[in-house]
């Protein structure tokens, strides 16, 4: 369990950093014109996603669930095994794709996508994780993540491009 706890702590720390960064930005222009801010955001998003992927891999291995084909497959297996809901799956699948873009396609990174993720993270109350019987649950002070995502995902993950 200590490995999972380390991964959870890493994800929490990166999300906290992203929240602080998002609060410091007053506009998309502030983000888009600062290579340093973009680097900070991209790296913290990447590490947070990789931590979630690692947690998923550990849960899958410990429970001898089906071997996933790729990173998105990790979240699919967790959903199939009822570890995460389909609504959480709908949030995590694009995050796996975002991680791949950040790692493998630096020339293809869409600033509006990353800025949208920052906006989404800034809307979340402090995040914490609970592990119980190998089940990973994301809770937000009594509010279910699914409710927050369903209300905010279109606005946050599809930001308008500025002219």
Secondary structure, 3 states (H helix, E strand, C coil): CHHHHHHHHHHHHHHHHHHHHHHHCCCHHHHHCCHHHHHHHHHHHHHHHHHHHHHHHHHHHHHCCCCCCCHHHHHHHHHHCCCCCHHHHHHHHHHHHHHHHHHHCHHHCCHHHHHHHHHHHHHCCCCEEEEECCEEEEEECCEEHHHHHHHHHHHHHCCCCCC
